[in-house]
Amino acid sequence: MNTSFFYQTFLTIHLSALAVMAGSTLINYLGFQTLWKLLPQDAIRAEGVLLFLSRFGRVIGIGAAVLIISGLGMMVLTKGVYGEQLWFRIKFAIVVFIVANVFVYRRRIAFKLQRLVDIDRAVLTGDLSYYRTQTRNFHILHFILFFVIITISVFKFN
């Protein structure tokens, strides 16, 4: 087996992981949209959706880990050629920001909301506009960042 086979394998895994992360973000967005539609009329079903969403971050985390590992594999195979290019440095910074934002910002929102529900289910019938705004901002930012990553990767400007 030659280096090109391994590079193409890592690239396939890398793109698949990016698709998992972006797809997971889309599913997360749709899940929160469902949550907001269910509230306050159907708090029991909304609680189930919230429980799903609070545990869904693992999928995004696994996708991020595979993305980074496969990216490192490609860097090793190319002896760091891309690492010296501006487009790659920008892309890498955006990926690191996305991963950090998922683990810090998104998880914090989901866990705060889940904690509120664990304390008192009646909170689901109250005003949750703060959480709605925060999740909307999170998703809009991530959709933009994924678009930028894909655009940068396709055009590879220097």
Secondary structure, DSSP 4 states (H G I P E B T S, - for coil): --HHHHHHHHHHHHHHHHHHHHHHHHHHHHHHHHHHHHTTTTHHHHHHHHHHHHHTHHHHHHHHHHHHHHHHHHHHHTTTTGGGSHHHHHHHHHHHHHHHHIIIIIHHHHHHHHHHHHH-GGGGGS--HHHHHHHHHHHHHHHHHHHHHHHHHHH---
